[in-house]
Amino acid sequence: MPAATTIPERRRSTRIRTFIGAKIIFNQRQSTLDCMVRNQSDDGALLVFPGSIALPELFELYSPLKRESRMARSRWRDGERIGVSFAAETKQDDAPIQLDLVRRLRQLEQENAALKARIAALTEGA
């Protein structure tokens, strides 16, 4: 029987097994994807998705349970799993912005700009 070989641990800190729902936020906070955090350490995490997806190399990982957000960098991919390292310190209490709210804000900003232009046009002739 062959001797068991051990793979050297390359991580700086030990990962803890988890089963936490999280959100990936990218595209200037306009896009979100749900994922599952299967293990996590101070330096990185293993993310699992329901299907194979395309993600940017750098994105925000938001955990609603912990109410924390961290910048993450993709390190490897294996089908539905992605290993990430954390790129910055934790930000607390920053909930992701819902996409419909961002769209509504843009629409209101456009309407506001149009109204200001209309007011300026009407007051020039007065």
N, C-alpha and C positions, 0 to 999 in steps of 0.2 A: 504494500500500500504506500503511495507516495506521501511524503511529508507535507503537512499543511504549510502553505506559504502565507505570510502576512503581508498585506499591502501597507507600505508606510503611510502614515497619516500626514497629509499636506496642509491641513487646516490649522490655523493659529489657535482657535478656540473650539471646544467641544460643542457639537450641535445637539439640540434637544428635540426629540420627536414631538410633533404638533399635529393638529388637525384643525387649522384655523382658516376661515374664509377671509379673503383679502381682495383688494382691487388694484389693478395696474392702471396707472394714469399716465398718459403720454399725449403727444401732439398738442403741446402748449395747453394742457389740461382740458382739451376738447374731447378726448377719447378715453373710455374706460373699458376694462375687461375684468371679469371675475376670475379668480383663481383660488387654489387651495395651497396653503403653506404647510408642507409635510414635515420639514425640520428646519430649525433656525438656530443661529448663534449670534454673537455680537458682530461677527464679520460677514455673515451671509445666510442664504436660505435655499431650500429646494422648493420650487413652485411647480404645481401640477395644474394643467388646463384640461377642459373637457375634450379638446381636439387640438390638432396641430395648428398653431397660429404663427403669424409673423409679428415680431415686436422690434422696436428700435433697441439699440445696444444699451442706451441709458433711459431709465424711466423711473417713475415714482411708485413705490409700493405702499399702499395705505391699508392699515389693519383697523377696521371699525371696532373690533372687540377691545383692542388696546388703545384706540384713539390716537394712533401715532402714524407718522408718515416718514418714509426713508427713501432716499435716492438709491437705486439699485442698478448694477451693471451686469449684463448677461456674460457669463463665463463659459457655459457649455449648454448644449441642447441635445436631447435624446427623445425624439417623438413628442410626447405630451409633457415632458419634464424639462425644466430649465433651472440650472444652477446659477445663482446670482451672488455677487459680493456687494456689500453696502458701501456706497461712495461718500456718504456724509452722515453727520449726526442726526439723531431722531428729532423730528419736529412734532410737538404735542398739539392736540386739539385742532388740527387742520383737516377738516372733513373735505372730501372731494366735492368739487362743484358739479352739480348735475348739468348734463348737456342741454336739457330744455331751458334751464335758467340762463345759461350762457347765450343761447340763441335769442331768448327773449330780451336779454340785456342789450345785445347788438341791435335788435330791431328798435328798441326804445331809444338807443343812442342815435340811430339813423333818423328816427322821427324827430328827435330833439334838434338835431342839426338842420333838418328841413324847416322846422318851425322858426329857428333862429334866423335862417336865411330869409324866410318870408317876412318876419318882423323887420329885419334890416331893409328889405326892399320896400316895405310899406312906409317906414319912417323916413326914408331918403326923400320921398316926394312930399312930405308934410312940411 
